[in-house]
């Protein structure tokens, strides 16, 4: 698997191309994905901005060690 920087870069690229997919990859399927989808359908730029904001937030999932 790639380094953390590679993963972040991939998330940013996907956020520009398909914002709802980037949100889904980061947070799982929840209301944030639906918000990203609606914003993306209303205009590409609002969807991208929202996706970048969501993926920049700290990950709230617990990772077992």
N, CA, C and O atoms as a GROMACS GRO file, in nm:
protein
  260
    1UNK      N    1   0.084  -0.118   0.000
    1UNK     CA    2   0.000   0.000   0.000
    1UNK      C    3   0.088   0.124   0.000
    1UNK      O    4   0.201   0.121   0.050
    2UNK      N    5   0.038   0.231  -0.056
    2UNK     CA    6   0.114   0.354  -0.068
    2UNK      C    7   0.130   0.426   0.064
    2UNK      O    8   0.069   0.391   0.165
    3UNK      N    9   0.211   0.526   0.059
    3UNK     CA   10   0.232   0.607   0.178
    3UNK      C   11   0.111   0.696   0.203
    3UNK      O   12   0.022   0.708   0.118
    4UNK      N   13   0.110   0.759   0.318
    4UNK     CA   14  -0.001   0.848   0.353
    4UNK      C   15  -0.014   0.963   0.255
    4UNK      O   16  -0.125   1.005   0.222
    5UNK      N   17   0.100   1.014   0.207
    5UNK     CA   18   0.096   1.124   0.110
    5UNK      C   19   0.034   1.078  -0.022
    5UNK      O   20  -0.039   1.154  -0.086
    6UNK      N   21   0.063   0.954  -0.063
    6UNK     CA   22   0.005   0.901  -0.186
    6UNK      C   23  -0.146   0.887  -0.174
    6UNK      O   24  -0.219   0.918  -0.268
    7UNK      N   25  -0.191   0.840  -0.060
    7UNK     CA   26  -0.334   0.823  -0.037
    7UNK      C   27  -0.404   0.959  -0.038
    7UNK      O   28  -0.511   0.972  -0.098
    8UNK      N   29  -0.346   1.059   0.028
    8UNK     CA   30  -0.406   1.193   0.029
    8UNK      C   31  -0.413   1.251  -0.112
    8UNK      O   32  -0.513   1.313  -0.149
    9UNK      N   33  -0.308   1.232  -0.189
    9UNK     CA   34  -0.306   1.281  -0.327
    9UNK      C   35  -0.416   1.215  -0.409
    9UNK      O   36  -0.485   1.281  -0.487
   10UNK      N   37  -0.434   1.084  -0.392
   10UNK     CA   38  -0.539   1.013  -0.463
   10UNK      C   39  -0.677   1.064  -0.421
   10UNK      O   40  -0.764   1.081  -0.506
   11UNK      N   41  -0.696   1.088  -0.292
   11UNK     CA   42  -0.824   1.143  -0.245
   11UNK      C   43  -0.853   1.279  -0.308
   11UNK      O   44  -0.966   1.306  -0.348
   12UNK      N   45  -0.752   1.363  -0.318
   12UNK     CA   46  -0.771   1.496  -0.376
   12UNK      C   47  -0.804   1.487  -0.524
   12UNK      O   48  -0.891   1.559  -0.573
   13UNK      N   49  -0.736   1.400  -0.596
   13UNK     CA   50  -0.764   1.382  -0.740
   13UNK      C   51  -0.907   1.332  -0.760
   13UNK      O   52  -0.978   1.382  -0.846
   14UNK      N   53  -0.947   1.234  -0.681
   14UNK     CA   54  -1.084   1.182  -0.693
   14UNK      C   55  -1.186   1.288  -0.654
   14UNK      O   56  -1.294   1.294  -0.712
   15UNK      N   57  -1.152   1.372  -0.555
   15UNK     CA   58  -1.244   1.479  -0.515
   15UNK      C   59  -1.268   1.577  -0.630
   15UNK      O   60  -1.378   1.630  -0.642
   16UNK      N   61  -1.168   1.601  -0.712
   16UNK     CA   62  -1.186   1.690  -0.827
   16UNK      C   63  -1.266   1.623  -0.938
   16UNK      O   64  -1.344   1.689  -1.007
   17UNK      N   65  -1.248   1.493  -0.956
   17UNK     CA   66  -1.316   1.423  -1.065
   17UNK      C   67  -1.457   1.381  -1.027
   17UNK      O   68  -1.552   1.408  -1.100
   18UNK      N   69  -1.472   1.314  -0.913
   18UNK     CA   70  -1.600   1.262  -0.867
   18UNK      C   71  -1.614   1.288  -0.716
   18UNK      O   72  -1.584   1.199  -0.636
   19UNK      N   73  -1.659   1.406  -0.679
   19UNK     CA   74  -1.665   1.441  -0.537
   19UNK      C   75  -1.742   1.342  -0.449
   19UNK      O   76  -1.694   1.311  -0.339
   20UNK      N   77  -1.859   1.291  -0.491
   20UNK     CA   78  -1.929   1.197  -0.401
   20UNK      C   79  -1.848   1.069  -0.375
   20UNK      O   80  -1.856   1.012  -0.266
   21UNK      N   81  -1.773   1.024  -0.472
   21UNK     CA   82  -1.691   0.903  -0.454
   21UNK      C   83  -1.580   0.929  -0.353
   21UNK      O   84  -1.549   0.842  -0.271
   22UNK      N   85  -1.520   1.046  -0.358
   22UNK     CA   86  -1.414   1.080  -0.262
   22UNK      C   87  -1.469   1.083  -0.120
   22UNK      O   88  -1.404   1.035  -0.027
   23UNK      N   89  -1.587   1.140  -0.104
   23UNK     CA   90  -1.649   1.145   0.030
   23UNK      C   91  -1.683   1.003   0.076
   23UNK      O   92  -1.662   0.970   0.192
   24UNK      N   93  -1.735   0.921  -0.013
   24UNK     CA   94  -1.769   0.783   0.021
   24UNK      C   95  -1.645   0.703   0.062
   24UNK      O   96  -1.650   0.625   0.157
   25UNK      N   97  -1.535   0.723  -0.009
   25UNK     CA   98  -1.412   0.653   0.024
   25UNK      C   99  -1.360   0.694   0.162
   25UNK      O  100  -1.305   0.611   0.235
   26UNK      N  101  -1.376   0.820   0.197
   26UNK     CA  102  -1.323   0.870   0.324
   26UNK      C  103  -1.415   0.840   0.442
   26UNK      O  104  -1.367   0.801   0.549
   27UNK      N  105  -1.545   0.858   0.425
   27UNK     CA  106  -1.638   0.853   0.537
   27UNK      C  107  -1.736   0.736   0.532
   27UNK      O  108  -1.811   0.716   0.628
   28UNK      N  109  -1.740   0.659   0.424
   28UNK     CA  110  -1.841   0.556   0.411
   28UNK      C  111  -1.971   0.617   0.361
   28UNK      O  112  -1.982   0.739   0.346
   29UNK      N  113  -2.070   0.530   0.336
   29UNK     CA  114  -2.196   0.582   0.283
   29UNK      C  115  -2.280   0.638   0.396
   29UNK      O  116  -2.326   0.564   0.483
   30UNK      N  117  -2.300   0.768   0.395
   30UNK     CA  118  -2.382   0.837   0.494
   30UNK      C  119  -2.440   0.962   0.431
   30UNK      O  120  -2.435   0.979   0.309
   31UNK      N  121  -2.495   1.049   0.513
   31UNK     CA  122  -2.560   1.169   0.460
   31UNK      C  123  -2.461   1.263   0.392
   31UNK      O  124  -2.500   1.340   0.304
   32UNK      N  125  -2.334   1.258   0.430
   32UNK     CA  126  -2.235   1.344   0.367
   32UNK      C  127  -2.218   1.310   0.219
   32UNK      O  128  -2.191   1.398   0.137
   33UNK      N  129  -2.232   1.184   0.184
   33UNK     CA  130  -2.224   1.143   0.044
   33UNK      C  131  -2.342   1.200  -0.034
   33UNK      O  132  -2.325   1.247  -0.146
   34UNK      N  133  -2.459   1.196   0.026
   34UNK     CA  134  -2.577   1.252  -0.041
   34UNK      C  135  -2.565   1.403  -0.059
   34UNK      O  136  -2.605   1.457  -0.162
   35UNK      N  137  -2.511   1.471   0.041
   35UNK     CA  138  -2.489   1.616   0.028
   35UNK      C  139  -2.390   1.644  -0.084
   35UNK      O  140  -2.412   1.735  -0.164
   36UNK      N  141  -2.282   1.567  -0.090
   36UNK     CA  142  -2.183   1.584  -0.197
   36UNK      C  143  -2.245   1.559  -0.333
   36UNK      O  144  -2.215   1.629  -0.430
   37UNK      N  145  -2.332   1.459  -0.342
   37UNK     CA  146  -2.398   1.427  -0.469
   37UNK      C  147  -2.489   1.541  -0.514
   37UNK      O  148  -2.487   1.580  -0.630
   38UNK      N  149  -2.568   1.594  -0.422
   38UNK     CA  150  -2.659   1.704  -0.456
   38UNK      C  151  -2.580   1.828  -0.498
   38UNK      O  152  -2.612   1.891  -0.599
   39UNK      N  153  -2.477   1.862  -0.422
   39UNK     CA  154  -2.396   1.978  -0.458
   39UNK      C  155  -2.327   1.958  -0.592
   39UNK      O  156  -2.317   2.051  -0.672
   40UNK      N  157  -2.281   1.837  -0.618
   40UNK     CA  158  -2.215   1.807  -0.744
   40UNK      C  159  -2.312   1.818  -0.862
   40UNK      O  160  -2.276   1.867  -0.969
   41UNK      N  161  -2.435   1.773  -0.840
   41UNK     CA  162  -2.536   1.783  -0.947
   41UNK      C  163  -2.578   1.927  -0.971
   41UNK      O  164  -2.612   1.964  -1.083
   42UNK      N  165  -2.577   2.009  -0.865
   42UNK     CA  166  -2.611   2.151  -0.880
   42UNK      C  167  -2.500   2.230  -0.949
   42UNK      O  168  -2.526   2.331  -1.015
   43UNK      N  169  -2.380   2.184  -0.933
   43UNK     CA  170  -2.265   2.249  -0.995
   43UNK      C  171  -2.139   2.178  -0.953
   43UNK      O  172  -2.125   2.141  -0.836
   44UNK      N  173  -2.049   2.158  -1.043
   44UNK     CA  174  -1.929   2.079  -1.015
   44UNK      C  175  -1.844   2.142  -0.904
   44UNK      O  176  -1.795   2.072  -0.816
   45UNK      N  177  -1.826   2.272  -0.909
   45UNK     CA  178  -1.739   2.341  -0.814
   45UNK      C  179  -1.789   2.329  -0.669
   45UNK      O  180  -1.709   2.299  -0.580
   46UNK      N  181  -1.919   2.351  -0.640
   46UNK     CA  182  -1.964   2.332  -0.501
   46UNK      C  183  -1.940   2.190  -0.450
   46UNK      O  184  -1.905   2.171  -0.334
   47UNK      N  185  -1.959   2.092  -0.536
   47UNK     CA  186  -1.934   1.954  -0.497
   47UNK      C  187  -1.788   1.930  -0.466
   47UNK      O  188  -1.755   1.859  -0.371
   48UNK      N  189  -1.699   1.988  -0.545
   48UNK     CA  190  -1.555   1.973  -0.524
   48UNK      C  191  -1.514   2.040  -0.393
   48UNK      O  192  -1.439   1.983  -0.314
   49UNK      N  193  -1.564   2.160  -0.370
   49UNK     CA  194  -1.529   2.232  -0.247
   49UNK      C  195  -1.575   2.152  -0.125
   49UNK      O  196  -1.500   2.138  -0.028
   50UNK      N  197  -1.696   2.101  -0.130
   50UNK     CA  198  -1.748   2.024  -0.017
   50UNK      C  199  -1.667   1.896   0.003
   50UNK      O  200  -1.634   1.860   0.117
   51UNK      N  201  -1.634   1.826  -0.105
   51UNK     CA  202  -1.556   1.703  -0.095
   51UNK      C  203  -1.418   1.730  -0.037
   51UNK      O  204  -1.369   1.654   0.047
   52UNK      N  205  -1.354   1.836  -0.081
   52UNK     CA  206  -1.222   1.870  -0.027
   52UNK      C  207  -1.232   1.904   0.122
   52UNK      O  208  -1.142   1.869   0.199
   53UNK      N  209  -1.339   1.971   0.161
   53UNK     CA  210  -1.357   2.003   0.302
   53UNK      C  211  -1.377   1.875   0.384
   53UNK      O  212  -1.319   1.861   0.492
   54UNK      N  213  -1.458   1.783   0.333
   54UNK     CA  214  -1.485   1.659   0.407
   54UNK      C  215  -1.358   1.574   0.419
   54UNK      O  216  -1.329   1.523   0.527
   55UNK      N  217  -1.283   1.559   0.310
   55UNK     CA  218  -1.164   1.473   0.320
   55UNK      C  219  -1.052   1.539   0.397
   55UNK      O  220  -0.957   1.471   0.438
   56UNK      N  221  -1.059   1.670   0.420
   56UNK     CA  222  -0.956   1.736   0.499
   56UNK      C  223  -0.982   1.722   0.649
   56UNK      O  224  -0.893   1.748   0.730
   57UNK      N  225  -1.104   1.682   0.687
   57UNK     CA  226  -1.137   1.663   0.827
   57UNK      C  227  -1.068   1.538   0.881
   57UNK      O  228  -1.045   1.443   0.806
   58UNK      N  229  -1.035   1.536   1.010
   58UNK     CA  230  -0.973   1.417   1.067
   58UNK      C  231  -1.064   1.295   1.054
   58UNK      O  232  -1.187   1.306   1.061
   59UNK      N  233  -1.004   1.181   1.035
   59UNK     CA  234  -1.082   1.057   1.020
   59UNK      C  235  -1.141   1.018   1.155
   59UNK      O  236  -1.069   1.008   1.254
   60UNK      N  237  -1.272   0.996   1.159
   60UNK     CA  238  -1.338   0.964   1.284
   60UNK      C  239  -1.354   0.813   1.306
   60UNK      O  240  -1.409   0.770   1.407
   61UNK      N  241  -1.306   0.734   1.211
   61UNK     CA  242  -1.316   0.589   1.226
   61UNK      C  243  -1.205   0.540   1.318
   61UNK      O  244  -1.094   0.592   1.318
   62UNK      N  245  -1.236   0.439   1.396
   62UNK     CA  246  -1.138   0.381   1.486
   62UNK      C  247  -1.063   0.271   1.412
   62UNK      O  248  -1.123   0.182   1.353
   63UNK      N  249  -0.931   0.280   1.416
   63UNK     CA  250  -0.849   0.180   1.349
   63UNK      C  251  -0.793   0.086   1.455
   63UNK      O  252  -0.718   0.130   1.543
   64UNK      N  253  -0.827  -0.043   1.448
   64UNK     CA  254  -0.773  -0.137   1.547
   64UNK      C  255  -0.623  -0.156   1.528
   64UNK      O  256  -0.573  -0.156   1.415
   65UNK      N  257  -0.553  -0.172   1.638
   65UNK     CA  258  -0.407  -0.191   1.631
   65UNK      C  259  -0.370  -0.330   1.670
   65UNK      O  260  -0.252  -0.364   1.670
   0.00000   0.00000   0.00000
